[in-house]
Amino acid sequence: MGNCLILKPGALTTLQDNGRIGYAHYAVPRSGVMNPYAAQKAQQLVGNNLDWPILECTLKGPTLKFESATSIALTGGDMRWKLNGESIERDTTIKVQVNDLLSSGFTKDQPRSYLAIMGQIETTYHYNSCSTYRPAKLGHNHGQPLAKGDLINWKAANTQGVPKPQVVAETTTNNISIHKGPEYNLLSEKSMHLLISEPYKIGPDSNRMGARLIGPELNSASIKNSVPVLPGFIQLTPSGQPIIILQDGQTTGGYPRIAYIKPKDLSALNRIPIGQPFRFHLVS
Amino acid sequence: MQYIHIDKYKLSVNKFGEEFVLLNSVDQKNLIPLSEAIYKSKLKFAEEVIGTENEICLKLNATLDNIAIKKLESIKLDQRKGSTKYILPVYFNDHEDWEAIQNYSNKSKATIINELISTTLTFYMYGFLPGFLYITGLPEHLQCPRKATPSKSVEAGTIAIGGPYLGLYSCNSPGGWYSIGHCPISVFDPSNKPPTQLQYGNIIQLKSVSQEEYHSLSAQKLDLFNYG
């Protein structure tokens, strides 16, 4: 048993897990951690099950006070984490004591950072997941991000005998693999070339639903009816700029699906800092 | 291109690596009832089943091999006819979008409301947002094309018209359809599994309620299945 108090929530700190599987038929998005590799690494460092709730911090991290002693781990973006004012390292297990203050600031690199706390955080589940999905009030505190004054409670859980799964190493890349999507052929030859030869950036108006890209303008094209979409699908909007469907994205869309990113490569995209150029690499 | 047969459907199978597969009807049949039947058969190799009018997407978590194809081809549509009917109370408010709908249909608001409550509508599909309902059966003159610029925020419970559909917003969201009223009962309760019991083909009958009745029904926190 233990708890900690949120003193400052940061820009957007939510509870996430591996998301809701099997409900896209009802237009319920999968949700879940945007960077599974970093989240799993943090959980592993504190000995948690990989599908337990974890704090996902976006752009600016939170400040919290521990009211119980425990172990924590921080992974993902460098949010200048400090324990009682002293800088602390990421990617390692850190012991915290009663009244310890964990603080952070704006990220230096990746947009998201993960804070795992040893134990199983107590929260609200909808469709087998606590992942926060605000529009439909699903998951933690009925879809609410963490707010000032929130208390996070956890129970000590017996993880003995649970085999430690292998975590695949995170690779940083500015080269994102894409595959031809169902409507790839609606691209002009020139646009097909632009898509993979010129750099793109993730725009500042991106969120957990979608990454709005800024880059070379592609030819505009349209489809008649709404079609199914999954996280990782790259849609071509009428403006000629692509949008990538992300974890909280819709399950149907009205734009051509020119390409897709495989789920295992999507976290590489989610690690790219906003505004940093990257390139697409077409895998046939 | 590979073709398979499920019930009365002939479908093309378009595989995208090991990730997902798209099924399209060769003869333009409506795929919604099939998508529902596939979803309900809980296939182990398909993690998600998303259906739209013209396409079904299966997100794969195993190879779509011959055994999987055989499983798909053994699915039968639910033949039970005589669909359940649900009453959907609507407070037809004075939303500014009424002007556009009156202009489009060339009919008065009162006439349109009368048409809507005397038309037998049908639940079609989920899509767009969790629990968002697509309902069909609108008279053609009410099938107002979507707004050129979507509204920034549409309130949960809003009933709106977009193309051939009447829609019910289950959550607050931006939206490109024309708002005509508000529904005081819930159709999406996340504490239930599955999210709603509505099935393709269920009959939806709109019932006009006053502003007073709307508030009284809202306070009772009813849902589609314990109302009416």
Interface residues (C-beta under 8 A of the other chain):
Chain A: I21 G22 Y23 A24 H25 Y26 A27 V28 P29 R30 H126 Y127 Y133 P135 A136 K137 L138 H179 G181 P182 N225 S226 V227 P228 V229 L230 Q250 T251 T252 Y260 K262 P263
Chain B: N14 F16 G17 E19 F20 L22 S35 E36 Y39 E47 E48 V49 I50 G51 T52 E53 N54 E55 I56 C57 K59 Y126 G127 F128 L129 P130 G131 F132 S170 C171 N172 S173 F188 P190 S191 K193 P194 P195 T196
